[in-house]
Amino acid sequence: MKQIVRSLFVVLPILVVLTDGRPAFCQATRTPPGKSFIDYFLPMPINGSLSKDAWGAAEVGARDQKNGLEDATMTRWNYWDGQIIKAPDSKYHVFAMTLAVLDTPKEQQPGNNGHGSKIIVVPIDGAALNRDLQDNIRRISLDGKEGVPAPVAEAGTDGIDRIHKVETPALELFPTAQKPARGTIMICPGGGYSILAINHEGYFVAKKLNEFGYDVAILLYHVSAGEETRDLAFADAKAALTLLQKRGGEFGMSTKKIGVMGFSAGGHLAARLTHATATGMPPDFVVLMYPAYLEKDGKVLDEVAPVKTPAFVYVGGDDKLAPSCMAYAEACKAAKIPCSFTKTKHGGHGFGLKLPLPPDVKDWPDKLRAFLDGLR
């Protein structure tokens, strides 16, 4: 997050709960030039590795005691720190520590791992913060131009952020910190070609793939564009794949392997793209998460039929789209195409990486990693 947020200068009201249970309001100090508000919610510095999202882990080093967020009166909250985490209720949470806790013997301290951390809620407009975050993402048009403006993402009460319109199709770039990268994966979020479910089928997945050592490019493709929507989206996907294959290195993206990943309608788009490019420059692999629109009467449709690209297919058995996945996997088997296929008993549709994952499908990231590790 620190890499993509550089200039968010805000004053936010923060609701905290005192140790006696009474609510109180504090204000974060306006941040000085060159430092963003969110910078203060990151370890400063990290001594060793940070292995958990919450403070209190043994690996977390000293905090910045001069970051301007301490309560100078020392009567309420001593300081706030820790990552900003978006909860399923679309509220943003951070961790805080109280003076009262600091003066309490460690063995009596409540909260995170005995270190006195408590959760506070930042009652701000989630959609507004999302726009601020998106403004700092590196975004390129499908002809390679920088500076594409962020589309509007609406924060839903169900924890899903939705983009309803894409004015300029683009790729959002998320390079991995691991060097050299193992390759690049282009993500096509789902949404029935009417919206893009940009967080749990986009940003959260990008972070996970970065952990696997892959650079990630999220495709912002046409949605809700009338009868031509699917064809426009397909043209976007073809242009995006070609850009990554031919010029990915210019933008710091690995070209060692380039794969395509899609969720639901995005899975249909990924499968269609893989089929259409089979005789030219297809992706090196395709990942289909509960893909839609792949079959009719139990047979895979010609426009999405697998040709030669290794595939990973995952679906919940109680998902109405399970037949699409089964048809695709059977077509791979018939064509002797490597395919890792999983159909769980339960899981529903559209789970992506929206936490907590249903128990039956919580293993999909690990299975995907195993599939990626097995690629030659």
MITILO-658490 format. One record per residue (C-alpha): residue number from 1; residue in three letters; x, y, z. Coordinates in Angstrom, 1 decimal. Layout:
REM residues N
+-----+------+--------+--------+--------+
: pos : code :     px :     py :     pz :
+-----+------+--------+--------+--------+
: NUM :  Ala :      X :      Y :      Z :
...
+-----+------+--------+--------+--------+
REM end
This chain:
REM residues 376
+-----+------+--------+--------+--------+
: pos : code :     px :     py :     pz :
+-----+------+--------+--------+--------+
:   1 :  Met :    0.0 :    0.0 :    0.0 :
:   2 :  Lys :    2.9 :    2.3 :    0.8 :
:   3 :  Gln :    4.0 :    2.0 :   -2.8 :
:   4 :  Ile :    0.7 :    3.1 :   -4.3 :
:   5 :  Val :   -0.3 :    5.8 :   -1.8 :
:   6 :  Arg :    1.9 :    8.9 :   -2.0 :
:   7 :  Ser :   -0.2 :   12.1 :   -1.6 :
:   8 :  Leu :   -3.3 :   11.5 :    0.5 :
:   9 :  Phe :   -3.4 :   14.6 :    2.7 :
:  10 :  Val :   -6.5 :   14.4 :    4.9 :
:  11 :  Val :   -7.8 :   15.1 :    8.4 :
:  12 :  Leu :  -10.0 :   12.2 :    9.5 :
:  13 :  Pro :  -12.3 :   12.0 :   12.6 :
:  14 :  Ile :  -11.4 :    8.7 :   14.3 :
:  15 :  Leu :  -13.8 :    7.1 :   16.8 :
:  16 :  Val :  -12.0 :    5.3 :   19.5 :
:  17 :  Val :  -13.2 :    3.4 :   22.6 :
:  18 :  Leu :  -11.4 :    4.3 :   25.8 :
:  19 :  Thr :  -10.4 :    1.7 :   28.4 :
:  20 :  Asp :  -13.5 :    2.4 :   30.4 :
:  21 :  Gly :  -15.7 :    1.8 :   27.4 :
:  22 :  Arg :  -16.6 :    5.4 :   26.7 :
:  23 :  Pro :  -16.4 :    6.6 :   23.1 :
:  24 :  Ala :  -14.2 :    9.6 :   22.3 :
:  25 :  Phe :  -13.3 :   11.5 :   19.2 :
:  26 :  Cys :   -9.8 :   12.4 :   18.2 :
:  27 :  Gln :   -8.4 :   13.9 :   15.0 :
:  28 :  Ala :   -5.4 :   12.8 :   13.1 :
:  29 :  Thr :   -2.9 :   15.5 :   12.5 :
:  30 :  Arg :   -2.7 :   16.9 :    9.0 :
:  31 :  Thr :    0.3 :   15.2 :    7.4 :
:  32 :  Pro :    3.4 :   17.2 :    6.3 :
:  33 :  Pro :    4.3 :   17.5 :    2.6 :
:  34 :  Gly :    6.0 :   14.4 :    1.3 :
:  35 :  Lys :    4.3 :   12.0 :    3.7 :
:  36 :  Ser :    0.8 :   10.5 :    3.4 :
:  37 :  Phe :   -1.6 :    9.8 :    6.1 :
:  38 :  Ile :   -1.4 :    6.1 :    5.4 :
:  39 :  Asp :    2.4 :    6.2 :    5.7 :
:  40 :  Tyr :    1.8 :    6.5 :    9.4 :
:  41 :  Phe :    0.0 :    3.2 :    9.6 :
:  42 :  Leu :    3.0 :    1.2 :    8.4 :
:  43 :  Pro :    6.0 :    0.0 :   10.4 :
:  44 :  Met :    8.6 :    2.6 :   10.7 :
:  45 :  Pro :   11.1 :    1.0 :   10.5 :
:  46 :  Ile :   10.7 :   -2.8 :   10.3 :
:  47 :  Asn :   13.4 :   -4.7 :   12.1 :
:  48 :  Gly :   13.3 :   -8.1 :   10.6 :
:  49 :  Ser :   10.2 :   -9.3 :    8.6 :
:  50 :  Leu :    6.6 :   -8.4 :    9.1 :
:  51 :  Ser :    4.7 :  -11.6 :    9.1 :
:  52 :  Lys :    1.2 :  -10.5 :   10.3 :
:  53 :  Asp :   -1.2 :   -7.8 :    9.3 :
:  54 :  Ala :   -1.8 :   -6.8 :   12.9 :
:  55 :  Trp :    0.7 :   -5.3 :   15.4 :
:  56 :  Gly :    1.9 :   -7.3 :   18.3 :
:  57 :  Ala :    3.8 :   -9.8 :   16.2 :
:  58 :  Ala :    7.3 :  -10.4 :   17.5 :
:  59 :  Glu :    8.7 :   -9.5 :   14.1 :
:  60 :  Val :    7.4 :   -5.9 :   14.2 :
:  61 :  Gly :   10.1 :   -3.4 :   15.1 :
:  62 :  Ala :   10.0 :    0.0 :   16.8 :
:  63 :  Arg :    7.3 :    2.4 :   15.9 :
:  64 :  Asp :    7.9 :    6.0 :   14.8 :
:  65 :  Gln :    7.6 :    7.9 :   18.1 :
:  66 :  Lys :    7.7 :   11.2 :   16.3 :
:  67 :  Asn :    5.1 :   10.7 :   13.6 :
:  68 :  Gly :    2.8 :   13.5 :   14.8 :
:  69 :  Leu :    0.0 :   11.2 :   15.8 :
:  70 :  Glu :    0.7 :   10.8 :   19.5 :
:  71 :  Asp :   -1.7 :   12.3 :   22.0 :
:  72 :  Ala :    0.5 :   15.1 :   23.5 :
:  73 :  Thr :   -1.7 :   15.2 :   26.6 :
:  74 :  Met :   -1.0 :   11.5 :   27.2 :
:  75 :  Thr :   -4.6 :   11.2 :   28.6 :
:  76 :  Arg :   -6.3 :    9.2 :   25.8 :
:  77 :  Trp :   -4.6 :    7.4 :   23.0 :
:  78 :  Asn :   -0.8 :    7.3 :   23.1 :
:  79 :  Tyr :   -0.4 :    6.6 :   19.4 :
:  80 :  Trp :   -2.0 :    4.9 :   16.5 :
:  81 :  Asp :   -0.2 :    2.6 :   14.2 :
:  82 :  Gly :   -0.6 :   -0.6 :   12.1 :
:  83 :  Gln :   -2.0 :   -1.2 :    8.7 :
:  84 :  Ile :   -5.3 :    0.1 :    7.6 :
:  85 :  Ile :   -7.5 :   -3.0 :    6.9 :
:  86 :  Lys :  -10.8 :   -3.1 :    5.1 :
:  87 :  Ala :  -13.3 :   -5.4 :    6.8 :
:  88 :  Pro :  -16.1 :   -7.2 :    5.1 :
:  89 :  Asp :  -18.5 :   -4.5 :    6.3 :
:  90 :  Ser :  -16.6 :   -2.0 :    4.2 :
:  91 :  Lys :  -15.4 :   -0.1 :    7.2 :
:  92 :  Tyr :  -11.7 :    0.5 :    7.7 :
:  93 :  His :   -9.9 :   -0.7 :   10.8 :
:  94 :  Val :   -6.6 :    0.3 :   12.3 :
:  95 :  Phe :   -4.9 :   -0.7 :   15.6 :
:  96 :  Ala :   -4.2 :    1.7 :   18.5 :
:  97 :  Met :   -2.6 :    1.6 :   21.9 :
:  98 :  Thr :   -3.7 :    3.4 :   25.0 :
:  99 :  Leu :   -1.6 :    5.0 :   27.8 :
: 100 :  Ala :   -3.6 :    3.1 :   30.4 :
: 101 :  Val :   -2.6 :   -0.2 :   28.8 :
: 102 :  Leu :    1.0 :    0.9 :   28.6 :
: 103 :  Asp :    1.0 :    1.5 :   32.4 :
: 104 :  Thr :   -0.6 :   -1.9 :   33.0 :
: 105 :  Pro :    1.6 :   -4.9 :   33.7 :
: 106 :  Lys :    2.1 :   -6.9 :   30.5 :
: 107 :  Glu :    0.4 :  -10.0 :   31.9 :
: 108 :  Gln :   -2.7 :   -7.9 :   32.5 :
: 109 :  Gln :   -2.8 :   -6.2 :   29.2 :
: 110 :  Pro :   -5.8 :   -6.9 :   26.9 :
: 111 :  Gly :   -5.8 :   -7.0 :   23.2 :
: 112 :  Asn :   -3.5 :   -8.3 :   20.5 :
: 113 :  Asn :   -1.0 :  -10.9 :   21.7 :
: 114 :  Gly :   -0.6 :   -9.3 :   25.1 :
: 115 :  His :    0.7 :   -6.0 :   23.7 :
: 116 :  Gly :   -2.3 :   -3.9 :   24.4 :
: 117 :  Ser :   -3.5 :   -3.2 :   20.8 :
: 118 :  Lys :   -7.1 :   -2.4 :   20.4 :
: 119 :  Ile :   -9.2 :   -2.1 :   17.2 :
: 120 :  Ile :  -10.6 :    1.3 :   16.3 :
: 121 :  Val :  -12.9 :    2.2 :   13.4 :
: 122 :  Val :  -12.2 :    4.9 :   10.9 :
: 123 :  Pro :  -15.7 :    6.2 :    9.9 :
: 124 :  Ile :  -14.9 :    7.6 :    6.5 :
: 125 :  Asp :  -16.4 :    7.3 :    3.1 :
: 126 :  Gly :  -15.0 :    4.0 :    1.7 :
: 127 :  Ala :  -15.6 :    4.9 :   -1.9 :
: 128 :  Ala :  -13.7 :    8.2 :   -1.4 :
: 129 :  Leu :  -10.7 :    6.4 :    0.1 :
: 130 :  Asn :  -10.8 :    3.9 :   -2.7 :
: 131 :  Arg :  -10.7 :    6.7 :   -5.2 :
: 132 :  Asp :   -7.7 :    8.2 :   -3.4 :
: 133 :  Leu :   -5.9 :    4.8 :   -3.4 :
: 134 :  Gln :   -6.7 :    4.2 :   -7.1 :
: 135 :  Asp :   -5.4 :    7.6 :   -8.0 :
: 136 :  Asn :   -1.9 :    6.4 :   -7.0 :
: 137 :  Ile :   -2.0 :    3.1 :   -8.9 :
: 138 :  Arg :    0.2 :    3.0 :  -12.0 :
: 139 :  Arg :   -2.3 :    2.7 :  -14.8 :
: 140 :  Ile :   -1.6 :    2.4 :  -18.5 :
: 141 :  Ser :   -3.9 :    2.5 :  -21.5 :
: 142 :  Leu :   -3.9 :   -0.5 :  -23.8 :
: 143 :  Asp :   -1.7 :    1.3 :  -26.3 :
: 144 :  Gly :    0.9 :    1.9 :  -23.6 :
: 145 :  Lys :    0.2 :    5.4 :  -22.5 :
: 146 :  Glu :    0.6 :    6.4 :  -18.9 :
: 147 :  Gly :   -1.7 :    8.5 :  -16.7 :
: 148 :  Val :   -5.1 :    6.8 :  -17.3 :
: 149 :  Pro :   -7.6 :    8.2 :  -14.7 :
: 150 :  Ala :   -9.1 :    5.9 :  -12.2 :
: 151 :  Pro :  -12.6 :    4.7 :  -12.8 :
: 152 :  Val :  -15.1 :    5.2 :  -10.0 :
: 153 :  Ala :  -15.4 :    2.3 :   -7.6 :
: 154 :  Glu :  -18.5 :    2.1 :   -5.5 :
: 155 :  Ala :  -18.0 :    0.5 :   -2.1 :
: 156 :  Gly :  -20.9 :   -1.9 :   -1.4 :
: 157 :  Thr :  -22.3 :   -2.8 :    2.0 :
: 158 :  Asp :  -21.5 :   -6.4 :    1.2 :
: 159 :  Gly :  -17.7 :   -5.7 :    1.2 :
: 160 :  Ile :  -17.5 :   -5.7 :   -2.6 :
: 161 :  Asp :  -16.2 :   -2.7 :   -4.5 :
: 162 :  Arg :  -17.8 :   -2.3 :   -7.9 :
: 163 :  Ile :  -16.8 :   -0.4 :  -11.0 :
: 164 :  His :  -19.9 :    0.2 :  -13.1 :
: 165 :  Lys :  -18.3 :    2.0 :  -16.1 :
: 166 :  Val :  -14.8 :    1.9 :  -17.7 :
: 167 :  Glu :  -14.3 :    5.0 :  -19.8 :
: 168 :  Thr :  -10.7 :    4.1 :  -20.8 :
: 169 :  Pro :   -9.8 :    0.4 :  -20.8 :
: 170 :  Ala :   -6.5 :    0.0 :  -19.1 :
: 171 :  Leu :   -4.1 :   -2.2 :  -17.1 :
: 172 :  Glu :   -3.3 :   -1.5 :  -13.5 :
: 173 :  Leu :    0.2 :   -2.6 :  -12.7 :
: 174 :  Phe :    1.3 :   -4.3 :   -9.4 :
: 175 :  Pro :    4.9 :   -5.5 :   -9.6 :
: 176 :  Thr :    6.0 :   -8.1 :   -7.1 :
: 177 :  Ala :    8.8 :   -7.2 :   -4.6 :
: 178 :  Gln :   10.4 :  -10.6 :   -5.4 :
: 179 :  Lys :   13.2 :  -10.3 :   -7.9 :
: 180 :  Pro :   13.4 :  -11.7 :  -10.4 :
: 181 :  Ala :    9.7 :  -12.1 :  -10.9 :
: 182 :  Arg :    8.4 :  -15.5 :  -12.0 :
: 183 :  Gly :    6.2 :  -14.0 :  -14.7 :
: 184 :  Thr :    3.1 :  -11.8 :  -15.0 :
: 185 :  Ile :   -0.5 :  -12.7 :  -14.5 :
: 186 :  Met :   -3.3 :  -10.6 :  -16.1 :
: 187 :  Ile :   -6.4 :  -10.6 :  -13.9 :
: 188 :  Cys :   -9.9 :  -10.2 :  -15.4 :
: 189 :  Pro :  -12.3 :   -9.5 :  -12.5 :
: 190 :  Gly :  -15.8 :  -10.8 :  -12.8 :
: 191 :  Gly :  -19.2 :   -9.1 :  -12.6 :
: 192 :  Gly :  -21.4 :  -10.5 :  -15.4 :
: 193 :  Tyr :  -20.0 :   -8.0 :  -17.9 :
: 194 :  Ser :  -22.1 :   -5.3 :  -16.1 :
: 195 :  Ile :  -19.6 :   -4.4 :  -13.3 :
: 196 :  Leu :  -16.0 :   -5.2 :  -12.3 :
: 197 :  Ala :  -15.7 :   -6.7 :   -8.8 :
: 198 :  Ile :  -12.4 :   -4.9 :   -8.3 :
: 199 :  Asn :  -11.4 :   -5.6 :   -4.8 :
: 200 :  His :  -12.0 :   -9.3 :   -3.9 :
: 201 :  Glu :  -11.5 :  -10.4 :   -7.6 :
: 202 :  Gly :   -8.8 :   -7.8 :   -8.3 :
: 203 :  Tyr :   -6.7 :   -6.0 :   -5.8 :
: 204 :  Phe :   -6.8 :   -8.7 :   -3.1 :
: 205 :  Val :   -5.9 :  -11.4 :   -5.6 :
: 206 :  Ala :   -3.1 :   -9.2 :   -7.0 :
: 207 :  Lys :   -1.5 :   -9.0 :   -3.5 :
: 208 :  Lys :   -1.7 :  -12.8 :   -3.2 :
: 209 :  Leu :   -0.1 :  -13.4 :   -6.6 :
: 210 :  Asn :    2.6 :  -10.9 :   -5.7 :
: 211 :  Glu :    3.4 :  -13.0 :   -2.7 :
: 212 :  Phe :    3.8 :  -16.0 :   -5.1 :
: 213 :  Gly :    6.4 :  -14.0 :   -6.9 :
: 214 :  Tyr :    4.4 :  -12.8 :   -9.9 :
: 215 :  Asp :    3.9 :   -9.4 :  -11.3 :
: 216 :  Val :    0.2 :   -8.6 :  -11.8 :
: 217 :  Ala :   -1.8 :   -6.5 :  -14.3 :
: 218 :  Ile :   -5.5 :   -6.0 :  -13.6 :
: 219 :  Leu :   -7.5 :   -5.5 :  -16.8 :
: 220 :  Leu :  -10.1 :   -2.8 :  -16.6 :
: 221 :  Tyr :  -12.3 :   -3.8 :  -19.5 :
: 222 :  His :  -15.6 :   -2.6 :  -21.0 :
: 223 :  Val :  -18.7 :   -3.3 :  -19.0 :
: 224 :  Ser :  -22.3 :   -2.2 :  -19.3 :
: 225 :  Ala :  -21.7 :   -1.0 :  -22.9 :
: 226 :  Gly :  -24.8 :   -2.4 :  -24.5 :
: 227 :  Glu :  -25.1 :   -5.3 :  -26.9 :
: 228 :  Glu :  -21.4 :   -4.9 :  -27.9 :
: 229 :  Thr :  -20.1 :   -5.3 :  -24.4 :
: 230 :  Arg :  -18.7 :   -8.8 :  -24.7 :
: 231 :  Asp :  -17.0 :   -8.0 :  -28.0 :
: 232 :  Leu :  -15.5 :   -4.8 :  -26.7 :
: 233 :  Ala :  -14.3 :   -6.6 :  -23.6 :
: 234 :  Phe :  -12.7 :   -9.3 :  -25.8 :
: 235 :  Ala :  -10.9 :   -6.6 :  -27.9 :
: 236 :  Asp :   -9.7 :   -5.1 :  -24.7 :
: 237 :  Ala :   -8.3 :   -8.4 :  -23.5 :
: 238 :  Lys :   -6.5 :   -9.1 :  -26.8 :
: 239 :  Ala :   -4.9 :   -5.7 :  -26.8 :
: 240 :  Ala :   -3.9 :   -6.0 :  -23.2 :
: 241 :  Leu :   -2.3 :   -9.5 :  -23.6 :
: 242 :  Thr :   -0.4 :   -8.3 :  -26.7 :
: 243 :  Leu :    0.8 :   -5.2 :  -24.8 :
: 244 :  Leu :    2.2 :   -7.3 :  -22.0 :
: 245 :  Gln :    3.8 :   -9.8 :  -24.3 :
: 246 :  Lys :    5.5 :   -7.3 :  -26.6 :
: 247 :  Arg :    6.2 :   -4.4 :  -24.3 :
: 248 :  Gly :    5.7 :   -5.6 :  -20.7 :
: 249 :  Gly :    9.4 :   -5.1 :  -20.0 :
: 250 :  Glu :    9.1 :   -1.4 :  -20.7 :
: 251 :  Phe :    6.7 :   -1.1 :  -17.8 :
: 252 :  Gly :    8.7 :   -3.3 :  -15.4 :
: 253 :  Met :    6.6 :   -6.4 :  -15.8 :
: 254 :  Ser :    8.2 :   -9.8 :  -16.3 :
: 255 :  Thr :    7.7 :  -11.5 :  -19.7 :
: 256 :  Lys :    9.2 :  -14.8 :  -18.5 :
: 257 :  Lys :    5.7 :  -16.3 :  -18.4 :
: 258 :  Ile :    2.5 :  -14.5 :  -19.1 :
: 259 :  Gly :   -0.7 :  -16.0 :  -17.9 :
: 260 :  Val :   -4.4 :  -14.9 :  -17.8 :
: 261 :  Met :   -6.7 :  -15.3 :  -14.8 :
: 262 :  Gly :  -10.5 :  -14.7 :  -14.7 :
: 263 :  Phe :  -13.3 :  -14.8 :  -12.3 :
: 264 :  Ser :  -16.9 :  -15.6 :  -13.4 :
: 265 :  Ala :  -17.5 :  -13.5 :  -16.5 :
: 266 :  Gly :  -13.8 :  -12.6 :  -16.4 :
: 267 :  Gly :  -13.2 :  -16.4 :  -16.6 :
: 268 :  His :  -15.3 :  -16.5 :  -19.8 :
: 269 :  Leu :  -13.2 :  -13.6 :  -21.1 :
: 270 :  Ala :   -9.9 :  -15.4 :  -20.2 :
: 271 :  Ala :  -11.1 :  -18.7 :  -21.8 :
: 272 :  Arg :  -12.2 :  -16.9 :  -25.0 :
: 273 :  Leu :   -8.9 :  -15.0 :  -25.2 :
: 274 :  Thr :   -7.0 :  -18.2 :  -24.7 :
: 275 :  His :   -8.9 :  -20.0 :  -27.5 :
: 276 :  Ala :   -8.7 :  -17.1 :  -29.9 :
: 277 :  Thr :   -4.9 :  -16.7 :  -29.6 :
: 278 :  Ala :   -4.1 :  -20.4 :  -29.7 :
: 279 :  Thr :   -2.6 :  -20.2 :  -33.2 :
: 280 :  Gly :   -0.6 :  -17.1 :  -32.5 :
: 281 :  Met :    0.7 :  -16.0 :  -29.1 :
: 282 :  Pro :   -1.6 :  -17.5 :  -26.4 :
: 283 :  Pro :   -1.0 :  -17.0 :  -22.7 :
: 284 :  Asp :    1.4 :  -19.5 :  -21.1 :
: 285 :  Phe :   -1.4 :  -20.7 :  -18.8 :
: 286 :  Val :   -4.9 :  -19.8 :  -17.9 :
: 287 :  Val :   -6.6 :  -19.7 :  -14.5 :
: 288 :  Leu :  -10.4 :  -20.0 :  -14.5 :
: 289 :  Met :  -12.2 :  -19.3 :  -11.2 :
: 290 :  Tyr :  -15.8 :  -20.3 :  -11.3 :
: 291 :  Pro :  -16.0 :  -19.2 :  -15.0 :
: 292 :  Ala :  -19.3 :  -18.4 :  -16.6 :
: 293 :  Tyr :  -20.8 :  -19.0 :  -20.1 :
: 294 :  Leu :  -18.6 :  -21.8 :  -21.2 :
: 295 :  Glu :  -21.0 :  -24.6 :  -22.1 :
: 296 :  Lys :  -24.4 :  -25.4 :  -23.5 :
: 297 :  Asp :  -26.1 :  -28.8 :  -22.9 :
: 298 :  Gly :  -23.0 :  -30.1 :  -21.2 :
: 299 :  Lys :  -20.6 :  -29.3 :  -24.1 :
: 300 :  Val :  -18.0 :  -26.6 :  -24.1 :
: 301 :  Leu :  -18.8 :  -23.8 :  -26.6 :
: 302 :  Asp :  -16.5 :  -23.5 :  -29.6 :
: 303 :  Glu :  -15.4 :  -19.9 :  -28.9 :
: 304 :  Val :  -13.9 :  -20.9 :  -25.5 :
: 305 :  Ala :  -12.8 :  -24.5 :  -26.2 :
: 306 :  Pro :   -9.3 :  -25.3 :  -24.9 :
: 307 :  Val :   -6.7 :  -25.8 :  -27.5 :
: 308 :  Lys :   -3.3 :  -26.2 :  -25.9 :
: 309 :  Thr :   -2.9 :  -23.9 :  -22.9 :
: 310 :  Pro :   -2.4 :  -25.5 :  -19.4 :
: 311 :  Ala :   -5.4 :  -24.6 :  -17.2 :
: 312 :  Phe :   -6.4 :  -24.3 :  -13.6 :
: 313 :  Val :  -10.1 :  -24.5 :  -13.0 :
: 314 :  Tyr :  -11.8 :  -24.1 :   -9.6 :
: 315 :  Val :  -15.5 :  -24.1 :   -8.7 :
: 316 :  Gly :  -17.8 :  -24.8 :   -5.8 :
: 317 :  Gly :  -20.1 :  -27.8 :   -6.4 :
: 318 :  Asp :  -23.2 :  -25.8 :   -5.3 :
: 319 :  Asp :  -22.4 :  -23.0 :   -7.8 :
: 320 :  Lys :  -24.8 :  -23.0 :  -10.7 :
: 321 :  Leu :  -21.8 :  -22.5 :  -13.0 :
: 322 :  Ala :  -20.3 :  -25.8 :  -12.0 :
: 323 :  Pro :  -21.4 :  -27.4 :  -15.3 :
: 324 :  Ser :  -19.3 :  -24.8 :  -17.2 :
: 325 :  Cys :  -16.2 :  -25.8 :  -15.3 :
: 326 :  Met :  -16.8 :  -29.5 :  -15.6 :
: 327 :  Ala :  -17.3 :  -29.1 :  -19.4 :
: 328 :  Tyr :  -14.1 :  -27.2 :  -19.8 :
: 329 :  Ala :  -12.2 :  -29.7 :  -17.7 :
: 330 :  Glu :  -13.5 :  -32.6 :  -19.7 :
: 331 :  Ala :  -12.6 :  -30.8 :  -22.9 :
: 332 :  Cys :   -9.0 :  -30.4 :  -21.6 :
: 333 :  Lys :   -8.9 :  -34.1 :  -20.7 :
: 334 :  Ala :  -10.1 :  -35.1 :  -24.2 :
: 335 :  Ala :   -7.5 :  -32.9 :  -25.9 :
: 336 :  Lys :   -4.8 :  -34.1 :  -23.5 :
: 337 :  Ile :   -4.2 :  -30.6 :  -22.2 :
: 338 :  Pro :   -2.9 :  -30.3 :  -18.6 :
: 339 :  Cys :   -5.7 :  -29.2 :  -16.3 :
: 340 :  Ser :   -5.9 :  -28.9 :  -12.6 :
: 341 :  Phe :   -9.6 :  -29.1 :  -11.8 :
: 342 :  Thr :  -11.3 :  -28.8 :   -8.4 :
: 343 :  Lys :  -15.0 :  -29.0 :   -7.6 :
: 344 :  Thr :  -15.7 :  -28.6 :   -3.9 :
: 345 :  Lys :  -18.9 :  -29.7 :   -2.2 :
: 346 :  His :  -19.9 :  -26.2 :   -1.2 :
: 347 :  Gly :  -18.6 :  -22.6 :   -1.6 :
: 348 :  Gly :  -21.2 :  -20.9 :   -3.7 :
: 349 :  His :  -20.3 :  -18.3 :   -6.4 :
: 350 :  Gly :  -18.2 :  -15.2 :   -6.3 :
: 351 :  Phe :  -16.1 :  -15.8 :   -3.3 :
: 352 :  Gly :  -12.8 :  -14.6 :   -4.8 :
: 353 :  Leu :  -10.6 :  -13.5 :   -1.9 :
: 354 :  Lys :  -13.4 :  -12.0 :    0.2 :
: 355 :  Leu :  -12.5 :  -13.0 :    3.7 :
: 356 :  Pro :  -13.4 :  -15.1 :    5.5 :
: 357 :  Leu :  -13.6 :  -17.6 :    2.7 :
: 358 :  Pro :  -16.2 :  -20.4 :    2.9 :
: 359 :  Pro :  -14.4 :  -23.5 :    4.5 :
: 360 :  Asp :  -14.7 :  -25.7 :    1.4 :
: 361 :  Val :  -12.9 :  -23.2 :   -0.9 :
: 362 :  Lys :  -10.3 :  -21.7 :    1.4 :
: 363 :  Asp :   -7.7 :  -23.9 :   -0.1 :
: 364 :  Trp :   -7.9 :  -22.4 :   -3.6 :
: 365 :  Pro :   -4.9 :  -20.0 :   -3.3 :
: 366 :  Asp :   -2.7 :  -22.9 :   -2.1 :
: 367 :  Lys :   -3.9 :  -25.1 :   -5.0 :
: 368 :  Leu :   -3.2 :  -22.3 :   -7.4 :
: 369 :  Arg :    0.3 :  -21.9 :   -6.1 :
: 370 :  Ala :    0.9 :  -25.6 :   -6.5 :
: 371 :  Phe :   -0.3 :  -25.4 :  -10.1 :
: 372 :  Leu :    2.0 :  -22.4 :  -10.8 :
: 373 :  Asp :    4.9 :  -24.2 :   -9.2 :
: 374 :  Gly :    4.4 :  -27.1 :  -11.5 :
: 375 :  Leu :    4.5 :  -25.1 :  -14.7 :
: 376 :  Arg :    7.6 :  -25.6 :  -16.8 :
+-----+------+--------+--------+--------+
REM end
